[in-house]
Amino acid sequence: MTTPPPSTPPPSTPVPATPAVAPEPIVPGPLLTGHAALIFLMAAFIGAMVGVLTAFSAGNTAAALLAGLTACGISIPILHKLIH
């Protein structure tokens, strides 16, 4: 009677080593796009002009500040639609 050969595990195929790939660094985008910066600068200019003209005509600083801030705030969506 012959004895069965000892069981051996099947030969394993070597796994090719993958080169270590460094993750790409996360580069944050700009804080404001050029479009948004242009709109905010133009709105600030419009608000400043309205504020200065109101101060010259009314002589009241609080009214000039309120008019300038209002003009700045109202001009932002209008400029966004015009320049887009």
Phi and psi restraints in degrees (value plus and minus 20) as a CYANA .aco file:
   2 THR   PHI    -121.5   -81.5
   2 THR   PSI     126.9   166.9
   3 THR   PHI    -110.2   -70.2
   3 THR   PSI     119.0   159.0
   4 PRO   PHI     -87.4   -47.4
   4 PRO   PSI     128.5   168.5
   5 PRO   PHI     -86.0   -46.0
   5 PRO   PSI     131.6   171.6
   6 PRO   PHI     -82.7   -42.7
   6 PRO   PSI     121.3   161.3
   7 SER   PHI     -94.2   -54.2
   7 SER   PSI     106.9   146.9
   8 THR   PHI    -137.3   -97.3
   8 THR   PSI     124.6   164.6
   9 PRO   PHI     -87.7   -47.7
   9 PRO   PSI     130.0   170.0
  10 PRO   PHI     -83.6   -43.6
  10 PRO   PSI     128.9   168.9
  11 PRO   PHI     -83.7   -43.7
  11 PRO   PSI     114.2   154.2
  12 SER   PHI    -107.4   -67.4
  12 SER   PSI     122.6   162.6
  13 THR   PHI    -104.9   -64.9
  13 THR   PSI     114.6   154.6
  14 PRO   PHI     -88.3   -48.3
  14 PRO   PSI     116.9   156.9
  15 VAL   PHI    -105.5   -65.5
  15 VAL   PSI     103.9   143.9
  16 PRO   PHI     -84.2   -44.2
  16 PRO   PSI     117.7   157.7
  17 ALA   PHI     -93.7   -53.7
  17 ALA   PSI     106.3   146.3
  18 THR   PHI    -107.7   -67.7
  18 THR   PSI     117.2   157.2
  19 PRO   PHI     -87.1   -47.1
  19 PRO   PSI     122.9   162.9
  20 ALA   PHI     -91.3   -51.3
  20 ALA   PSI     100.4   140.4
  21 VAL   PHI    -121.7   -81.7
  21 VAL   PSI     102.0   142.0
  22 ALA   PHI     -93.6   -53.6
  22 ALA   PSI     115.7   155.7
  23 PRO   PHI     -86.5   -46.5
  23 PRO   PSI     124.0   164.0
  24 GLU   PHI     -91.1   -51.1
  24 GLU   PSI     117.9   157.9
  25 PRO   PHI     -87.2   -47.2
  25 PRO   PSI     125.5   165.5
  26 ILE   PHI    -102.4   -62.4
  26 ILE   PSI      97.4   137.4
  27 VAL   PHI    -121.2   -81.2
  27 VAL   PSI      96.4   136.4
  28 PRO   PHI     -89.8   -49.8
  28 PRO   PSI     128.9   168.9
  29 GLY   PHI     -97.0   -57.0
  29 GLY   PSI     158.1   198.1
  30 PRO   PHI     -87.7   -47.7
  30 PRO   PSI     132.1   172.1
  31 LEU   PHI     -85.6   -45.6
  31 LEU   PSI     -63.5   -23.5
  32 LEU   PHI    -148.3  -108.3
  32 LEU   PSI     121.6   161.6
  33 THR   PHI     -95.5   -55.5
  33 THR   PSI     146.7   186.7
  34 GLY   PHI     -83.4   -43.4
  34 GLY   PSI     -55.1   -15.1
  35 HIS   PHI     -83.4   -43.4
  35 HIS   PSI     -67.0   -27.0
  36 ALA   PHI     -86.7   -46.7
  36 ALA   PSI     -59.6   -19.6
  37 ALA   PHI     -83.9   -43.9
  37 ALA   PSI     -60.5   -20.5
  38 LEU   PHI     -84.2   -44.2
  38 LEU   PSI     -62.3   -22.3
  39 ILE   PHI     -84.1   -44.1
  39 ILE   PSI     -65.1   -25.1
  40 PHE   PHI     -86.2   -46.2
  40 PHE   PSI     -58.5   -18.5
  41 LEU   PHI     -86.4   -46.4
  41 LEU   PSI     -62.3   -22.3
  42 MET   PHI     -87.1   -47.1
  42 MET   PSI     -57.9   -17.9
  43 ALA   PHI     -85.6   -45.6
  43 ALA   PSI     -59.3   -19.3
  44 ALA   PHI     -85.3   -45.3
  44 ALA   PSI     -58.8   -18.8
  45 PHE   PHI     -85.0   -45.0
  45 PHE   PSI     -64.4   -24.4
  46 ILE   PHI     -82.6   -42.6
  46 ILE   PSI     -63.9   -23.9
  47 GLY   PHI     -82.8   -42.8
  47 GLY   PSI     -59.0   -19.0
  48 ALA   PHI     -86.9   -46.9
  48 ALA   PSI     -61.4   -21.4
  49 MET   PHI     -85.6   -45.6
  49 MET   PSI     -62.7   -22.7
  50 VAL   PHI     -84.5   -44.5
  50 VAL   PSI     -60.8   -20.8
  51 GLY   PHI     -83.8   -43.8
  51 GLY   PSI     -62.7   -22.7
  52 VAL   PHI     -86.8   -46.8
  52 VAL   PSI     -64.4   -24.4
  53 LEU   PHI     -85.0   -45.0
  53 LEU   PSI     -55.6   -15.6
  54 THR   PHI     -89.2   -49.2
  54 THR   PSI     -58.8   -18.8
  55 ALA   PHI     -84.4   -44.4
  55 ALA   PSI     -59.3   -19.3
  56 PHE   PHI     -88.6   -48.6
  56 PHE   PSI     -57.6   -17.6
  57 SER   PHI    -102.5   -62.5
  57 SER   PSI     -60.4   -20.4
  58 ALA   PHI    -115.8   -75.8
  58 ALA   PSI     -48.5    -8.5
  59 GLY   PHI      54.2    94.2
  59 GLY   PSI     -10.5    29.5
  60 ASN   PHI    -130.6   -90.6
  60 ASN   PSI      98.3   138.3
  61 THR   PHI     -87.4   -47.4
  61 THR   PSI     -60.1   -20.1
  62 ALA   PHI     -85.0   -45.0
  62 ALA   PSI     -60.8   -20.8
  63 ALA   PHI     -87.1   -47.1
  63 ALA   PSI     -56.9   -16.9
  64 ALA   PHI     -86.9   -46.9
  64 ALA   PSI     -60.5   -20.5
  65 LEU   PHI     -85.6   -45.6
  65 LEU   PSI     -63.9   -23.9
  66 LEU   PHI     -84.2   -44.2
  66 LEU   PSI     -61.2   -21.2
  67 ALA   PHI     -87.2   -47.2
  67 ALA   PSI     -60.6   -20.6
  68 GLY   PHI     -86.5   -46.5
  68 GLY   PSI     -63.5   -23.5
  69 LEU   PHI     -87.0   -47.0
  69 LEU   PSI     -57.5   -17.5
  70 THR   PHI     -85.5   -45.5
  70 THR   PSI     -63.4   -23.4
  71 ALA   PHI     -84.9   -44.9
  71 ALA   PSI     -57.8   -17.8
  72 CYS   PHI     -84.5   -44.5
  72 CYS   PSI     -66.3   -26.3
  73 GLY   PHI     -87.5   -47.5
  73 GLY   PSI     -57.1   -17.1
  74 ILE   PHI     -94.8   -54.8
  74 ILE   PSI     -50.9   -10.9
  75 SER   PHI     -96.8   -56.8
  75 SER   PSI     -38.6     1.4
  76 ILE   PHI     -82.9   -42.9
  76 ILE   PSI     -73.4   -33.4
  77 PRO   PHI     -87.6   -47.6
  77 PRO   PSI     -50.7   -10.7
  78 ILE   PHI     -87.1   -47.1
  78 ILE   PSI     -65.5   -25.5
  79 LEU   PHI     -85.4   -45.4
  79 LEU   PSI     -54.5   -14.5
  80 HIS   PHI     -82.5   -42.5
  80 HIS   PSI     -61.3   -21.3
  81 LYS   PHI     -92.9   -52.9
  81 LYS   PSI     -54.9   -14.9
  82 LEU   PHI     -92.9   -52.9
  82 LEU   PSI     -59.7   -19.7
  83 ILE   PHI    -108.0   -68.0
  83 ILE   PSI     -40.9    -0.9
